[in-house]
Amino acid sequence: MTEKDLDTRFQEAVDIASNMTQASLPQDVQLRLYAYYKQATSGMIENTYSPNFDLRNAFKTNAWMQISHLSIDEAKLLYIEAIQSLANQK
């Protein structure tokens, strides 16, 4: 698989996800998708200290930190797989 193929498939998964409602997904699934997306688009998490750091952001940051060992390509693949699985359930 070429890099373009992976990027194209990732963008298609992002497009599918943008049509999903948050209310239709359990919170743990939302956090997993968020973490995969952030790792796939930003890479390793940076210093996250913020004076406005709230509990919601703490959960998001924790989810991202848990998968920070993944490469960008691995995160893209896992995101694609998760979105395809969710799309097939509907």
Buried (B, 14 or more C-beta within 10 A) or exposed (E): EEEEEBEEBBEEBBEBBEEBEEEEBEEEBBBBBBBBBBBBEEEEBEEEEEEEEEEEEEBBBEBBBEBEEBEBBBBBBBBBEBBBEBEEEE
